Amino acid sequence: MSAPAPLPAASEDAAIALPPDKFHRVLAGLLLVLALSSLDANIVGPALPLISSEFGALDSLTWVLTIFLLTSTAATPLYGKLSDMYGRRPLLTIAVLLFLAGSAFSGLAQSMNQLILGRAIQGVGAGGLMTLTQITMSDLVSPRRRGSYQGLFGAVFTIASLAGPPLGGVIAEFWSWRWIFYVNLPLGAAALTLLWMGLPPGVRTTSHRIDVLGFVVIMAATSCVLMALNQGSHGSWTSPIVISLAVAAVVLALLLGPIEARAKEPLIPLAMVGNSVWLIATGVATLVTIAVFGALAFMPLYLQLAGGLSPTASGIAMVPSAAGLMLSLLYGGRAITRTGRYKVFAVTGVGVATLALFALALAAYALPSPYLLGALLFPLGAGLGLLMPGLTVAYQNAVAHEDIGTATSTAGFFRSLGGAFGIAAAGAILAMQAGGLLPAGGGAQDMDNIGLGQLSQLSPAAQAMVLADYQWAMVTIFAAAGVVAALAFALIRLLPEQELSDVANRPESNALESNPLGSDPPGANPPGTKS
């Protein structure tokens, strides 16, 4: 695979589409928005055992995670379309405010159902955080230089990820798990202030139609899949409810194609399927998200049960994954900008992550020190860090600028769907395996009435049996995740590589105010350059 001819370096004015003072404010605001979403994704895990002890219903813990991904998945395509209509700043504002409202509601929850509702509201807001961050940066920075900024964004993402598990453990153990949600409030207020100081107001220049029917079908199909996984794991996979949900999901998925084909402005444009770069990059990202979310969702829970760690210690044991992610993101992003290549880093990243998942399966089977399990998360994070910048740069560079919002939000939709499916599948494996040897009948349904804090009340023999169940469940989860990642490795080798432009698109419409820098420099608005 030969390197493309190097592009001449563009001037800073051509590569960045805002004056320096405004750009730096926007950049800081976007980094805080990213910190909001990544911190929330990692801070909740170590608190799950304590939440279960307070509210009971261990099986509902899966929904604390999956409802967030369900609502964020359904909302993600809408943010791309609405930001094209009304501008990035208004939609970023709405997304952050919804996320903060959900955080406050979750912190105030007095039951598991209330907590799940709060997480659902959080998810509606979170559906726009990551997607709008990427779309806004695509407005401001040239494709080639996005690699470096992806590395910077990745570093902030990883710092929040590093802080998330130990911070969640410390807050839950020594203060209250409710403050893992309240901590979002000051970050959100600071982010909104910076974005309003830097981003121009949105300007509506064209009329668009929202694909309401497509949104409803997507939401319904996704809900059917997740509910089928949840019902099957706590009952029979051949029960009428599970079969009905599965059939409904298939029918809705089949209907979605004709609905989107007839929609004047579909949420998921079928034309994207014809773009091989977008199609492969999105497929790889979805598969990897399934694998990683499934593998890591219940890792703190496992470390506390099998390793005997406290919530704080289980959070600290998760730090190597974020450390590997940060280091490789910084390296990979800069390497893309320096070389103009992205495929070699993406392929290497998926390969490393696949090997790490299989190594985790073997380690979980042998049940070594919990900190050794944590150390094996370092190569998993490193693989993801090499992969993430390359995929985003690849598909944003492969579409016209007017399609970047739709392309990014649609890719984000499938990634979120993959994350929801990965967590739900892992939760199904965990519930089926861990529910079989509990007292009062031994059925998986007994998980509804026992919290993790009550496991210490079991006899030593019963505790050992439950521990063995959890151990085998994690082995199965890691191995299944490794197989999914291996499929992603086979797919990514087919990814075409295209030349990266070094000039910002500088759109003159809704993402920025009209002509923000005065006269555009010559050549500042070329379509994505393709090899």
ABEGO torsion letter per residue (X at the ends): XBBBBBBBBBBAAAABABBAAAAAAAAAAAAAAAAAAAAAAAAAAAAAAAAAAAAEGAAAAAAAAAAAAAAAAAAAAAAAAAAAAAEAAAAAAAAAAAAAAAAAAAAABABAAAAAAAAAAAAAAAAAAAAAAAAAAAAABBAAAAAAAAAAAAAAAAAAAAAAAAAAAAAAAABBAAAAAAAAAAAAAAAAAAAAAABBBBBBABBBBBBAAAAAAAAAAAAAAAAAAAAAAABBAABAAAAAAAAAAAAAAAAAAAAAAABABBABBAAAAABAAAAAAAAAAAAAAAAAAAAAAAAAAAAAAAAGBBAAAAAAAAAAAAAAAAAAAAAAAAAAAAAGBAAAAAAAAAAAAAAAAAAAAAAAAAGBBAAAAAAAAAAAAAAAAAAAAAAAAAAAAABBAAAAAAAAAAAAAAAAAAAAAAAAAAAAAAAAAAAAABBGGGBAAAAAABBAAAAAABBAAAAAAAAAAAAAAAAAAAAAAAAAAAAAAAAAAABBBBBBBABBAGBABAABBBGAAEBBBBGAABBBBBX
